[in-house]
Amino acid sequence: MSGLQVQFPSTPSTWQGDSHGSGQVLLYDASGNALMMKDQAAFTPGTQSGLPSIGQDKGAIARVKRVTRGGEIGIRQPQFLFWDPVEGSTLNTALWTTSTSTMTITQTSGTITLNAGASVTSGAYAILTSQRQIPLVHVGPMVVEFRANIVQKVNEVYELGYGAPTTTATPVANGTFFRINAAGTLQFVFSNGSTETVTALTIVGGSLSSTSYYVFYVSLEDTRAHVIVEDSSGIPVVDQWCAVPVTQGDPWALSHLPIFARAYNNTSPATAGSINIGEVYCYLDNLNTQRNWDTQLSSSAKQALVNPTTFAQTTQLAAAAAPTGFTPSNTAGGNAFLGGEFVVNMSAASESLLSIAAFTIPTPYSFFLRSNLLVPPGITTALGASAYLLEFVLIANCATGNINTGGGFRYPLGFFSATSAQAAGTQFSGNIIFQEPQCPIHCYPGTVLHLAVKVLVGSLATGVYRLLWTPDGYFE
């Protein structure tokens, strides 16, 4: 096609066009940088004319504004489905499962590496698969992005996208993903019921650098996918549309698929390659599902039940063991858990707040406490010959485990009472306490969240009770 005169962002420039099929034209500047997409079907050369409505993306690329099939302008409202910032040196097992043979998968200093052990064994593989199954939704673009570096070697295969591959099996049963094949060719694959449709992708500059990180982007909508590979400057080196064959009803033969990355040796390579992943996220675009932010974060295992840095369960609740009994203290933190079950030795009456649970908010995360649930404690060893009255209190943003000097903000929860010498096997009197603050309680990184108790009435420190505490909220 001839050059197109466009005034963006400042002075007129003549840009060269290059057809990429499916009625799409990709515009480049004189340096070969992709600049703009234009729907060729919208204009008939020689009979129609018009000015494209364009906008500038975050990489300073001019793109034609997107409309729906009916011509309406879409309103961007991304809804998070999955996110792994790949933080620290522990693989998030709340988000991922792994499958390997000879190859290894490790996470070190914010990078997940497939084939970390540099295996060159024929048939060796490493597969990273999300626990989350992503729904195939046709009414809005479904986007997955990997920030990854691929160290390419001949005879090794690399894949990133949607799918659930096993071992070194090809074709992949169902999926939509990038593939660098054993010959080093970058491809995009649709697979439906083990029938693959493979499109070779055109790379500006001819090849990907094995020392550079790129954003591998797939936006899937209906039976088409917008495929972008973007370098660190924000310039696409691949920018194409790929379509499912007209004889195929859907991209997949399933309603849900996980996100995955796979590396395997087709035959034995001379030297080992790898996939290095710095971040992965997936979202549903241009469709407002009315999901709250905490629901979206829960898709990425940021709910109260999972520690966001160790990925272990935050609650004290073993499958077949009782928690260790203890006497709560005013100067030392209680059990280092965010909720669960606690075996508590009775204390004599005083106005001192005593720590039952003391959970340190993992840095750099904040915790937003949405609700608290306490049920009347169950008595496991008979109480002393005195009536008892317990007052439960929440303390947020305490500086230390020592609630006597650590400060923080105190929030009353409620009371439970017991009669003199109340027997084992009974419960304290009182209603179930459920509190849901209108405004979530913000617990700062590194501070301690305490569940504390005051024994207001009770002359004898005799008896044992078991307490259940269920806080709810999310880490951000």
Summary of the structure (lengths in Angstrom):
residues: 476
radius of gyration: 29.0
end to end distance: 49.3
largest distance: 99.8
contacts: 1509
relative contact order: 0.13
helix: 2%
strand: 47%
